Amino acid sequence: MAAFLNTLIQQASREQREVVFLCIGSDRSIGDALGPLVGTMLLEAGVTHRVYGTLEEPVHAFNLEPTLKAIKRQFRQPLIIGIDAGLGEKEQVGAVILKEGPLLPGRALQKMLPPVGDYHLTGVVNYLDPLPATQFLNDTRLYTVRKLAKTIVDVIAGAG
């Protein structure tokens, strides 16, 4: 995964595109705090690319649209990599998934938010069951979120 991200970042650099990590989520729910935790840890790790969404200044449902507009005003054709928590199958919990195409934040909660990014990383923090999805974000273990955040930061830091 780090090698693939490294290739993306190098290609963006050759094309003179700014690399932006847009870390989405809220620090008011453990399961949803993955994005802001990753953003904070990226800054602490000294990652030189632009990072939006930290524990101090999270990017969430209420400010996502203006943040996307600000990024597009500030940078010409940025390479945006969205980072968010996700819900999946029980056996996927703890997995990090890298996909081409935009992230669809809030989808598990049936929220209509704008798509984010050219690529996206999703950390599967919990699984869906018959209970409401919000229950699973609130019942997520902090250990799982922290471990996923560390894995994502290690991948990004390893990619350069």
Secondary structure, 3 states (H helix, E strand, C coil): CHHHHHHHHHHHHHCCCCEEEEEECCCCCCHHHHHHHHHHHHHHCCCCCEEECCCCCCECCCCHHHHHHHHHHHCCCCEEEEEEEEEECHHHCCCEEEEECCECCCHHHCCCCCCECCEEEEEEEEECCCCCHHHHHHCCCHHHHHHHHHHHHHHHHHHC
